[in-house]
């Protein structure tokens, strides 16, 4: 039952992370700059453990598209276990901590992976309250918009089946 709950939570958080990236592209100049610097067709795969949720995205025509599957991602981030994924995606462990604990593996160019890491850090700063971000981020990015407006746009996007 615990594993089922962890997989469910990670799946929901991955959907919210994708939605946050889509919305923050319009709302945060740093996110926009990172995405605008990506080459057309840039793709990322995030796997979160054995038979656990995945996120496949591709940057095309100025939009981040979520895909049901991906033959070959330019960058592939694989978290080694569902338990680590749960800690990572619920704010119990930051990306730097996960790296230090060898909780994930990466395939692809390190520069491309770092672009994803910078984007995830910005998303975490918006989605998690400050008392959590100060424990999981080494450098807390300043917020350009109110986090409630980001949550509102994400909720509206889910209600309108935008994602």
C-alpha positions as CSV (number, residue, x, y, z in Angstrom):
1,X,0.0,0.0,0.0
2,X,2.9,2.4,0.8
3,X,4.5,1.8,-2.6
4,X,1.1,2.4,-4.3
5,X,0.7,5.7,-2.5
6,X,4.3,6.8,-3.3
7,X,3.8,6.0,-7.0
8,X,0.5,7.9,-7.1
9,X,2.0,10.9,-5.4
10,X,5.1,10.9,-7.7
11,X,2.8,10.7,-10.7
12,X,0.7,13.6,-9.6
13,X,3.8,15.7,-8.8
14,X,5.3,15.0,-12.3
15,X,2.1,16.2,-13.9
16,X,2.2,19.4,-11.7
17,X,5.9,19.9,-12.5
18,X,5.1,19.8,-16.2
19,X,2.2,22.2,-15.8
20,X,4.4,24.5,-13.7
21,X,7.1,24.6,-16.4
22,X,4.4,25.4,-19.1
23,X,3.0,28.2,-17.0
24,X,6.3,29.6,-15.8
25,X,7.5,29.9,-19.4
26,X,4.9,32.7,-19.7
27,X,5.4,34.1,-16.2
28,X,9.1,33.9,-15.3
29,X,11.8,35.4,-17.5
30,X,14.5,32.9,-16.4
31,X,12.4,30.0,-17.3
32,X,11.6,31.6,-20.7
33,X,15.3,32.3,-21.3
34,X,16.2,28.7,-20.5
35,X,13.6,27.3,-22.8
36,X,14.3,29.7,-25.6
37,X,17.9,28.6,-25.5
38,X,16.9,24.9,-26.1
39,X,17.3,23.5,-29.6
40,X,14.2,22.5,-31.4
41,X,13.2,18.9,-30.6
42,X,15.2,18.8,-27.3
43,X,13.7,16.0,-25.2
44,X,13.9,14.9,-21.6
45,X,12.8,11.7,-20.0
46,X,12.4,11.4,-16.2
47,X,11.9,7.9,-14.9
48,X,11.1,7.5,-11.2
49,X,11.7,3.9,-10.3
50,X,10.7,0.4,-11.3
51,X,7.2,0.4,-12.9
52,X,6.7,3.9,-11.5
53,X,5.5,7.1,-13.3
54,X,7.5,8.7,-16.0
55,X,7.6,12.1,-17.6
56,X,8.5,12.5,-21.3
57,X,8.7,16.0,-22.7
58,X,9.9,17.6,-25.9
59,X,10.5,21.3,-26.7
60,X,8.9,22.0,-30.1
61,X,7.6,25.2,-31.7
62,X,8.0,27.2,-28.6
63,X,6.0,24.8,-26.4
64,X,6.9,22.0,-23.9
65,X,4.9,19.0,-25.0
66,X,4.2,16.1,-22.7
67,X,4.4,12.8,-24.5
68,X,3.0,9.4,-23.6
69,X,6.4,7.8,-24.6
70,X,9.7,8.7,-26.1
71,X,11.9,6.5,-28.3
72,X,15.1,8.2,-27.4
73,X,15.5,11.2,-25.2
74,X,18.4,13.6,-25.5
75,X,18.6,13.7,-21.7
76,X,17.5,10.8,-19.5
77,X,17.2,11.1,-15.8
78,X,16.4,7.9,-14.0
79,X,15.8,7.9,-10.2
80,X,16.9,4.6,-8.8
81,X,13.9,3.8,-6.6
82,X,10.4,4.9,-6.0
83,X,11.3,5.7,-2.4
84,X,14.0,8.2,-3.6
85,X,11.5,9.6,-6.2
86,X,8.9,10.1,-3.4
87,X,11.5,12.0,-1.3
88,X,12.7,14.0,-4.3
89,X,9.2,15.0,-5.5
90,X,7.7,15.8,-2.1
91,X,10.4,18.1,-1.0
92,X,12.1,15.8,1.5
93,X,15.3,15.8,-0.6
94,X,16.6,18.3,-3.1
95,X,18.2,17.5,-6.5
96,X,21.7,18.3,-5.1
97,X,21.1,15.9,-2.1
98,X,19.8,13.2,-4.5
99,X,23.0,13.6,-6.6
100,X,25.2,13.3,-3.5
101,X,23.3,10.2,-2.4
102,X,23.7,8.6,-6.0
103,X,19.9,8.4,-6.1
104,X,19.7,8.9,-9.8
105,X,21.6,8.3,-13.0
106,X,21.9,10.5,-16.0
107,X,22.4,9.9,-19.7
108,X,23.1,12.8,-22.1
109,X,25.2,15.9,-22.1
110,X,25.8,17.3,-18.6
111,X,25.1,20.8,-19.9
112,X,21.6,19.8,-21.0
113,X,20.9,18.0,-17.8
114,X,22.0,21.2,-15.9
115,X,19.4,23.2,-17.8
116,X,16.8,20.8,-16.6
117,X,18.2,21.1,-13.0
118,X,18.0,24.9,-13.1
119,X,14.4,24.8,-14.3
120,X,13.4,22.3,-11.6
121,X,15.0,24.5,-8.9
122,X,12.9,27.5,-10.1
123,X,9.8,25.3,-10.1
124,X,10.5,24.0,-6.6
125,X,10.9,27.6,-5.4
126,X,7.4,28.4,-6.6
127,X,5.7,25.2,-5.6
128,X,7.1,24.5,-2.2
129,X,6.8,26.9,0.8
130,X,10.0,28.7,1.9
131,X,10.5,26.5,5.0
132,X,10.9,23.5,2.6
133,X,12.9,25.2,-0.1
134,X,15.5,26.4,2.4
135,X,16.3,22.8,3.2
136,X,16.3,21.4,-0.4
137,X,17.9,24.2,-2.4
138,X,21.4,25.6,-1.9
139,X,20.4,28.9,-3.6
140,X,16.8,29.9,-3.4
141,X,15.8,31.8,-6.6
142,X,13.9,35.0,-6.2
143,X,10.3,34.7,-7.3
144,X,9.2,37.0,-10.1
145,X,5.5,36.2,-9.5
146,X,3.3,35.3,-6.6
147,X,3.2,31.5,-6.1
148,X,-0.6,31.7,-5.7
149,X,-0.9,33.0,-9.3
150,X,1.2,30.1,-10.5
151,X,-1.0,27.6,-8.6
152,X,-4.1,29.3,-10.0
153,X,-2.9,29.0,-13.6
154,X,-1.9,25.4,-13.0
155,X,-5.4,24.6,-11.5
156,X,-7.1,26.4,-14.4
157,X,-5.0,24.5,-16.9
158,X,-6.0,21.2,-15.3
159,X,-9.7,22.1,-15.2
160,X,-9.6,23.0,-18.9
161,X,-7.6,19.9,-19.8
162,X,-4.7,22.0,-21.1
163,X,-2.0,19.6,-19.9
